[in-house]
Amino acid sequence: MAQPRTGRIRTTYELVAGSRRMALVKARELTVEQTVEVPAACVPPASRRMVGRIEALARHGARGWRVRCSYDPAVVGDALLQLLNLLFGNASLGRGARLADLTLPGPLLARYSGPAFGVAGLRKLCGVPQRPLLCAPAKPIGLSGAALARICYAFAAGGADIVKDDHGLADQATAPFKDRVARCQDAVCEANARTGGHAVYAPNLARGGAQLFDDLDYALARGCRGVLLSPLLIGPDTVRAVAARGDVAVLAHPTFTGSLLERRHGIAPAVLYGTLFRLMGSDAVIYPNAESRFPLTLADCLAINHRLRAPLGRLKPALPVAGGGVDAARVPYWIRRYGRDTMFLVGSSLYTQRDLRAATARLVDSIRRSSDGAGIEDHHVS
């Protein structure tokens, strides 16, 4: 996402409309609804600059249109949440409008700090200077903290770089948050001490409000260097606040985003995961990979990867995390497609093997050999 030459926010929407006239009407309604939210005839002179401009309209498919709009950054002010509100606030309540592209001016980008660690910081944290990274999830719900800790130990001892809580682990009675975090962090530290590894344990912070920051402080006190956050559950500005502290690497989970990913209404995956999650401060972003049980295409995934790594003002690049049922046997293929600056979230295909530690070690070895081989579409960022 390059910075525009002008100082305006530029968006592209894909609209469903039966004719050019209807598409133009819908586009005009969109620029008013997303800003002043009064009939065009009632917009006072002082507010006219806030109404979006329609800059281009072109046919897109049989019943679709692409409209390029621009907005004065004064509409947003300093608030990340207001930017999200501008982009797809009231528009989300309608049908037939999809945010397909977004470009922000440099002065507005400068108001957001973005990832605290980024790709280079995550690599340093995990002690992995070049090859793709491996993330493994501790699950399922219902296990005790001690049982989950044994899983974390096996993953870390096998060479996983990040061992994260499953996003469904919260503060259940079977594995209360503090007990689970203490046991799992200790298990990963023990595995690192015995193997010379640098695995990072990332507990899931699932409680909202001030409780989340209590949990964050507890995780920090236990020695955790990463956390798992779900932006659409805990709130985008909460992610921003955690990232701004700079204490832990933020791994973002895509839960609750599926309704935004429709082809005719919502937000393009590359914009949602690649731009907006990065603006919030995510150092690594999990997305549902192509060929998984979720409907994203290879083109979607390549676009997400590109957005997360591409120049974006002064914001650090973030690490794409392909997940959603990635098969361990297919990881070498995905390395060739996505390049070295990628993390793979692999769970089920490791759990189905008898020895979790050995299965993880085999996968790490496969990743090393694949990333050293020829034919990789290298997308390395510094």
KEVOKOL-172099 format. One line per field, with one value per residue (C-alpha): residue number from 1; y, x, z. Coordinates in pm, 1 decimal. Example, Ala and Ser with C-alpha at 12.3 -4.5 7.8 and 13.67 -1.06 7.14 Angstrom:
% KEVOKOL-172099
seq = c(1, 2) $
Y = c(-450.0, -106.0) $
X = c(1230.0, 1367.0) $
Z = c(780.0, 714.0) $
This chain:
% KEVOKOL-172099
seq = c(1, 2, 3, 4, 5, 6, 7, 8, 9, 10, 11, 12, 13, 14, 15, 16, 17, 18, 19, 20, 21, 22, 23, 24, 25, 26, 27, 28, 29, 30, 31, 32, 33, 34, 35, 36, 37, 38, 39, 40, 41, 42, 43, 44, 45, 46, 47, 48, 49, 50, 51, 52, 53, 54, 55, 56, 57, 58, 59, 60, 61, 62, 63, 64, 65, 66, 67, 68, 69, 70, 71, 72, 73, 74, 75, 76, 77, 78, 79, 80, 81, 82, 83, 84, 85, 86, 87, 88, 89, 90, 91, 92, 93, 94, 95, 96, 97, 98, 99, 100, 101, 102, 103, 104, 105, 106, 107, 108, 109, 110, 111, 112, 113, 114, 115, 116, 117, 118, 119, 120, 121, 122, 123, 124, 125, 126, 127, 128, 129, 130, 131, 132, 133, 134, 135, 136, 137, 138, 139, 140, 141, 142, 143, 144, 145, 146, 147, 148, 149, 150, 151, 152, 153, 154, 155, 156, 157, 158, 159, 160, 161, 162, 163, 164, 165, 166, 167, 168, 169, 170, 171, 172, 173, 174, 175, 176, 177, 178, 179, 180, 181, 182, 183, 184, 185, 186, 187, 188, 189, 190, 191, 192, 193, 194, 195, 196, 197, 198, 199, 200, 201, 202, 203, 204, 205, 206, 207, 208, 209, 210, 211, 212, 213, 214, 215, 216, 217, 218, 219, 220, 221, 222, 223, 224, 225, 226, 227, 228, 229, 230, 231, 232, 233, 234, 235, 236, 237, 238, 239, 240, 241, 242, 243, 244, 245, 246, 247, 248, 249, 250, 251, 252, 253, 254, 255, 256, 257, 258, 259, 260, 261, 262, 263, 264, 265, 266, 267, 268, 269, 270, 271, 272, 273, 274, 275, 276, 277, 278, 279, 280, 281, 282, 283, 284, 285, 286, 287, 288, 289, 290, 291, 292, 293, 294, 295, 296, 297, 298, 299, 300, 301, 302, 303, 304, 305, 306, 307, 308, 309, 310, 311, 312, 313, 314, 315, 316, 317, 318, 319, 320, 321, 322, 323, 324, 325, 326, 327, 328, 329, 330, 331, 332, 333, 334, 335, 336, 337, 338, 339, 340, 341, 342, 343, 344, 345, 346, 347, 348, 349, 350, 351, 352, 353, 354, 355, 356, 357, 358, 359, 360, 361, 362, 363, 364, 365, 366, 367, 368, 369, 370, 371, 372, 373, 374, 375, 376, 377, 378, 379, 380, 381, 382) $
Y = c(0.0, 302.0, 651.0, 877.4, 1199.8, 1393.1, 1411.2, 1236.7, 893.1, 688.0, 390.2, 157.1, -9.9, -282.7, -217.0, -435.1, -232.2, -298.1, 8.4, 283.6, 531.1, 307.4, 250.9, 626.5, 680.8, 408.9, 557.1, 904.0, 761.2, 577.8, 890.0, 1077.6, 790.3, 723.5, 1086.2, 1354.0, 1114.2, 1375.6, 1427.6, 1591.3, 1897.1, 1946.0, 1942.5, 2278.9, 2468.3, 2394.9, 2018.6, 1996.2, 1921.7, 1612.8, 1447.6, 1197.9, 1259.4, 1014.8, 1006.0, 718.7, 460.5, 159.8, -168.1, -469.2, -797.9, -861.3, -669.8, -498.8, -161.4, -34.0, 314.8, 506.9, 758.0, 993.8, 1157.8, 1444.8, 1300.8, 1555.1, 1311.0, 1068.7, 1298.2, 1093.0, 793.7, 449.8, 351.8, 647.3, 537.6, 198.1, 371.8, 583.8, 288.0, 49.2, 177.9, 226.7, 62.2, -266.6, -247.8, -250.1, -497.2, -499.9, -288.7, -427.0, -232.2, -358.0, -124.3, 144.5, 398.9, 633.4, 958.5, 983.4, 1231.7, 1004.4, 694.3, 875.2, 886.3, 507.0, 321.2, -20.6, -333.4, -294.5, -592.5, -658.9, -929.6, -851.4, -823.2, -1154.4, -1326.4, -1189.6, -1294.4, -1649.9, -1672.0, -1749.3, -1515.9, -1649.4, -1959.7, -1958.7, -1983.1, -2252.1, -2182.4, -2467.2, -2440.2, -2590.9, -2740.5, -2849.3, -2690.9, -2932.7, -3029.4, -2928.5, -2672.1, -2954.5, -3143.3, -2832.0, -2764.0, -3110.0, -3027.8, -2695.1, -2874.0, -3122.5, -2848.6, -2634.1, -2929.2, -3031.1, -2689.7, -2486.4, -2115.6, -1994.1, -2209.5, -2036.8, -2101.5, -2205.9, -1898.5, -2079.1, -2108.8, -1834.3, -1875.8, -2206.6, -2404.0, -2692.8, -2473.3, -2138.5, -1860.0, -1800.5, -2168.6, -2246.9, -1954.7, -2034.4, -2403.3, -2351.1, -2075.9, -2285.9, -2584.2, -2383.4, -2237.6, -2588.1, -2713.4, -2418.1, -2483.6, -2851.1, -2803.0, -2461.1, -2337.4, -1997.4, -2090.9, -1819.7, -1903.9, -1678.0, -1706.1, -1602.4, -1282.0, -1325.2, -1103.5, -750.0, -408.5, -357.3, -732.2, -787.9, -563.3, -741.4, -1065.4, -905.4, -790.0, -1139.4, -1296.1, -1048.6, -1125.1, -1495.5, -1418.3, -1438.9, -1252.9, -1286.1, -1286.8, -1399.0, -1136.9, -1152.7, -797.1, -827.7, -975.0, -753.5, -445.7, -291.7, -14.0, -265.9, -434.6, -93.0, -21.8, -357.0, -310.5, 47.0, -74.1, -265.4, -536.8, -839.0, -945.1, -946.6, -1246.2, -1158.5, -1422.3, -1385.8, -1520.8, -1329.6, -1180.1, -1428.6, -1225.0, -944.7, -1163.6, -1208.8, -1154.8, -903.6, -730.2, -674.6, -606.1, -766.2, -1003.8, -816.9, -490.2, -644.0, -867.4, -703.5, -335.6, -285.3, -557.4, -418.0, -63.7, -195.6, -315.4, -686.3, -823.3, -1144.5, -1203.8, -1544.6, -1588.5, -1892.4, -2034.5, -2148.8, -2519.3, -2510.7, -2562.0, -2189.1, -2020.5, -1788.3, -1834.5, -1847.9, -1500.8, -1373.1, -1523.7, -1386.0, -1042.4, -1065.9, -1164.3, -877.0, -618.3, -731.2, -701.5, -401.9, -49.1, 136.8, 471.7, 412.9, 106.2, -213.5, -505.8, -780.5, -1155.8, -1347.7, -1662.1, -1919.0, -2126.9, -2289.0, -2650.8, -2631.7, -2986.8, -3045.1, -3237.5, -2935.2, -2679.5, -2711.4, -2625.7, -2318.3, -2207.2, -2206.6, -1996.4, -1754.0, -1721.3, -1726.3, -1437.2, -1645.6, -1832.5, -2153.9, -2243.2, -2622.8, -2816.4, -3102.2, -3278.8, -3284.8, -3402.4, -3699.0, -3833.8, -4055.8, -3859.3, -3484.0, -3383.2, -3602.4, -3486.6, -3122.8, -3190.7, -3354.7, -3054.6, -2808.1, -3010.3, -3007.1, -2628.9, -2585.6, -2804.9, -2644.8, -2289.5, -2377.4, -2523.1, -2365.6, -2226.6, -2023.0, -1705.4, -1506.9, -1212.6, -1127.9, -798.1, -637.9) $
X = c(0.0, 193.9, 139.0, -59.7, 78.6, -211.3, -300.5, -636.7, -754.5, -827.7, -1061.6, -1192.5, -1530.0, -1688.8, -2061.5, -2348.6, -2580.6, -2786.6, -2673.6, -2414.7, -2676.0, -2770.8, -2402.8, -2340.9, -2639.2, -2511.9, -2161.1, -2292.7, -2501.5, -2192.3, -1974.4, -2245.6, -2348.6, -1989.7, -1923.9, -2187.0, -2486.1, -2745.5, -2919.9, -2687.8, -2913.7, -2880.7, -2500.6, -2394.7, -2107.6, -1871.7, -1918.9, -1896.0, -1523.2, -1597.1, -1810.1, -1617.8, -1543.1, -1619.4, -1309.9, -1377.2, -1643.3, -1588.8, -1761.7, -1648.4, -1802.9, -2158.6, -2344.7, -2057.0, -1886.1, -1562.0, -1579.7, -1276.5, -1349.0, -1132.8, -1177.0, -1024.4, -814.5, -986.3, -1279.1, -1060.4, -867.6, -626.8, -852.2, -787.6, -1145.2, -1280.9, -1073.6, -1245.3, -1580.3, -1513.7, -1406.3, -1690.5, -1908.2, -2266.4, -2174.6, -2145.3, -2517.0, -2619.1, -2559.5, -2358.3, -2058.8, -1706.8, -1398.9, -1147.1, -850.8, -715.2, -434.5, -351.4, -154.2, 179.4, 73.5, -213.8, 5.1, 249.3, -19.1, -12.6, 280.4, 189.3, 386.7, 638.0, 850.7, 767.8, 933.7, 1290.5, 1194.8, 1008.0, 1302.4, 1535.8, 1297.2, 1280.7, 1649.0, 1563.0, 1749.2, 1628.3, 1410.1, 1028.6, 894.2, 672.9, 385.9, 211.5, -115.4, -174.4, -524.8, -800.3, -1032.5, -1102.6, -744.2, -586.7, -310.2, -64.7, -173.7, -147.1, 197.3, 313.0, 196.4, 380.0, 696.3, 674.3, 627.9, 910.9, 1148.1, 1072.1, 1180.8, 860.7, 938.1, 611.5, 386.3, 53.5, -263.7, -555.3, -775.8, -1055.2, -849.9, -960.8, -1019.3, -1208.5, -1229.4, -1041.5, -735.4, -760.9, -565.2, -297.4, -231.9, -217.9, 11.6, 251.6, 272.1, 299.5, 558.5, 767.2, 738.9, 861.5, 1147.2, 1246.0, 1242.4, 1457.0, 1705.8, 1740.2, 1761.0, 1921.4, 1608.2, 1439.1, 1072.5, 826.3, 505.2, 208.2, -88.9, -432.3, -560.6, -935.8, -1079.3, -1181.6, -1130.4, -894.2, -888.9, -698.4, -417.8, -415.1, -367.0, -99.0, 92.0, 67.7, 196.7, 486.3, 567.7, 586.9, 831.1, 605.6, 737.6, 434.1, 55.2, -234.4, -505.7, -831.4, -885.5, -1254.6, -1333.1, -1127.4, -1139.1, -891.6, -789.5, -708.5, -467.6, -316.5, -275.3, -103.7, 128.6, 212.2, 353.4, 620.0, 646.8, 533.2, 499.1, 136.3, 4.8, -338.8, -610.2, -882.5, -1176.1, -1504.5, -1386.5, -1554.5, -1871.3, -1654.8, -1502.2, -1799.1, -1727.9, -2008.1, -2013.6, -1745.4, -1372.8, -1114.5, -891.3, -575.2, -717.8, -852.1, -559.0, -282.7, -347.0, -592.8, -455.3, -106.9, -221.2, -356.6, -7.2, -4.5, 347.8, 217.1, -126.1, -291.3, -514.2, -701.6, -478.2, -589.9, -676.6, -788.5, -1138.8, -1199.9, -1280.7, -984.9, -814.1, -444.4, -474.6, -622.7, -336.7, -67.3, -227.4, -239.0, 127.2, 223.3, 30.5, 178.3, 534.5, 501.5, 620.9, 358.3, 488.0, 721.4, 533.6, 732.5, 637.7, 439.6, 477.9, 206.3, 92.0, -75.8, -314.1, -653.9, -549.8, -214.5, -92.2, 265.1, 335.6, 233.4, 452.1, 742.5, 498.2, 374.8, 731.0, 792.7, 480.7, 511.1, 885.3, 1095.9, 931.1, 628.4, 514.4, 314.5, 56.8, 38.9, -169.3, -396.7, -147.6, 100.7, -155.7, -248.8, 106.3, 201.4, 499.3, 426.6, 787.0, 925.2, 658.2, 746.2, 1117.7, 1055.7, 853.6, 1120.4, 1382.1, 1160.6, 1123.7, 1501.0, 1568.4, 1291.1, 1402.6, 1759.6, 1646.6, 1608.5, 1290.2, 1169.4, 980.3, 1175.6, 986.5, 1241.3, 1200.0, 1455.2) $
Z = c(0.0, -124.6, 4.7, -230.0, -366.5, -220.1, 145.1, 122.0, 234.9, -77.6, -82.1, -347.5, -300.3, -508.1, -536.9, -656.1, -880.8, -1192.2, -1386.7, -1386.4, -1265.9, -971.4, -889.8, -886.9, -658.1, -424.9, -426.0, -341.6, -58.9, 67.7, 84.4, 274.5, 503.7, 606.4, 697.6, 770.2, 771.7, 675.6, 340.5, 91.5, 70.2, 446.0, 470.2, 619.6, 452.6, 743.5, 694.8, 316.8, 318.1, 527.7, 260.2, 51.0, -314.5, -592.3, -812.8, -1052.0, -1134.0, -1358.8, -1442.1, -1236.2, -1342.0, -1460.4, -1188.6, -1011.8, -1011.4, -865.3, -720.8, -599.8, -324.5, -122.7, 216.8, 405.9, 694.8, 920.8, 924.2, 1121.5, 1354.1, 1566.0, 1635.7, 1486.5, 1567.2, 1372.4, 1073.0, 1088.6, 1129.7, 821.7, 610.0, 685.0, 969.8, 854.8, 524.6, 713.3, 793.3, 426.7, 146.8, -172.3, -69.9, -24.4, 78.9, -176.9, -135.4, 94.4, 74.7, 363.2, 341.5, 519.2, 791.0, 892.2, 892.0, 1119.2, 1391.3, 1425.6, 1579.4, 1435.1, 1528.1, 1810.4, 1700.0, 1335.8, 1129.1, 1236.1, 1603.2, 1598.7, 1433.7, 1699.0, 1976.4, 1842.1, 1746.0, 1383.1, 1144.8, 810.2, 772.1, 796.8, 1152.7, 1302.6, 1542.1, 1726.9, 1926.0, 2270.1, 2274.7, 2320.4, 2575.1, 2859.0, 2936.5, 3265.0, 3289.2, 3356.7, 3043.4, 2828.9, 2973.1, 2863.3, 2510.3, 2521.0, 2633.4, 2346.3, 2087.6, 2226.3, 2268.1, 1910.8, 1785.5, 1739.8, 1747.5, 1899.6, 2114.8, 2156.5, 2348.7, 2137.0, 2097.3, 2281.4, 2602.1, 2839.4, 3213.1, 3215.3, 3537.1, 3374.9, 3315.9, 3497.9, 3329.9, 3593.5, 3658.3, 3285.7, 3199.4, 3482.3, 3392.8, 3015.3, 3041.4, 3279.8, 3044.5, 2745.2, 2948.7, 3060.6, 2701.3, 2591.8, 2870.9, 2776.2, 2398.8, 2362.9, 2187.2, 2196.0, 2178.7, 2283.6, 2467.9, 2380.0, 2616.5, 2496.1, 2658.6, 2637.7, 2909.5, 2815.1, 2969.2, 3260.9, 3328.9, 3006.3, 3124.6, 3460.7, 3268.9, 3052.3, 3360.7, 3507.6, 3185.5, 3181.4, 3543.8, 3456.4, 3173.6, 2866.6, 2562.1, 2335.6, 2358.8, 2141.7, 2086.1, 1888.2, 1758.4, 1677.5, 2020.3, 2250.9, 2025.9, 1779.4, 2015.8, 2288.4, 2047.7, 1974.7, 2346.9, 2412.5, 2114.6, 2214.4, 2545.6, 2353.2, 2619.9, 2419.8, 2059.8, 1945.0, 1753.1, 1608.1, 1561.2, 1293.9, 1495.1, 1445.5, 1114.2, 881.3, 824.2, 684.8, 415.4, 182.2, -187.0, -238.4, 98.8, 357.5, 351.6, 124.2, 324.9, 223.4, 357.7, 679.4, 775.7, 576.8, 645.3, 931.5, 1163.1, 1102.0, 1182.3, 1512.6, 1605.5, 1520.6, 1483.6, 1327.4, 1174.5, 1152.8, 848.7, 711.0, 441.4, 97.7, 74.4, 437.6, 574.9, 520.6, 186.8, 116.7, -220.0, -301.3, -453.8, -125.8, 72.9, -155.4, -127.6, 254.0, 265.6, 37.0, 241.3, 570.7, 440.9, 205.9, 294.6, 496.8, 613.4, 905.2, 1029.5, 1061.6, 838.3, 1008.5, 969.1, 780.0, 964.9, 740.5, 950.2, 948.4, 910.4, 732.5, 669.6, 785.9, 466.1, 256.0, 435.4, 184.1, -95.5, 89.4, 158.5, -215.5, -270.5, 21.8, 82.4, 396.6, 580.7, 672.3, 981.4, 958.3, 1221.1, 1223.8, 1474.2, 1369.3, 1142.5, 1432.0, 1687.2, 1469.3, 1495.9, 1787.5, 1921.2, 1929.4, 1997.1, 1719.2, 1473.9, 1548.6, 1506.2, 1167.7, 1053.9, 1167.6, 980.6, 671.4, 699.8, 725.2, 423.1, 217.8, 291.8, 192.8, -138.5, -479.0, -628.4, -330.7, -418.0, -158.5, -11.5, 257.1, 439.6, 666.7) $
